[in-house]
Amino acid sequence: MKCIQCENPALHESDFCATCEEKTLKKKKHLYFTLSF
């Protein structure tokens, strides 16, 4: 399985590699906090 963003090997049970997963998690947290306040 490959990362859907950068074609690196993806993490187990994930569509992203470690680097991209970290980036998307940060974006989601930022969005969550932005919308909740």
Protein Blocks (a to p, Z undefined) as FASTA:
>chain_A
ZZfklopacdehiabdfklmmmmmmmmmmmmmmmmZZ
